[in-house]
């Protein structure tokens, strides 16, 4: 049963035993070569291992199996961002958002990419969309606060940091960012 091997792989992945995770993902795929979830999590695992090119192949296989798989587009965006291919990253985030306009994780990662490029207003817009579709993501409020500081809107940034801490009181970076802002 391919699913049995898939779940064994997931357990190994959660334990960060990537070698065994890949072994069992491959067994599951060998038994069912259209096993979308196995290809997807194999790609996620490879990306966590720093094997971006191999991970991209897995996500491309996901899109071959399901051309509307928004999570594959999201992860391709993340990988291209990591590789410094910003235009490619933004293209894949936009494709994920075209398929799923309420995809908070895609807005979040697009915001991170834009922030790192110094496009603070554009990043801010993406963080607002994260909050619109999932107002329980502390990282969105933290990152929105970072943008607001860059835009010299410190009072609004402090409100964002306070909201992030309300959601996750153990989020250390928020305390640091709020302290810098005061």
Secondary structure, DSSP 8 states (H G I E B T S, - for coil): -HHHHHHHHHHHHHTT-HHHHHHHHHHHHHH-TT-HHHHHHHHHHHHHTT-HHHHHHHHHHHHHH-TT-HHHHHHHHHHHHHTT-HHHHHHHHHHHHHH-TT-HHHHHHHHHHHHHTT-HHHHHHHHHHHHHH-TT-HHHHHHHHHHHHHTT-HHHHHHHHHHHHHH-TT-HHHHHHHHHH-
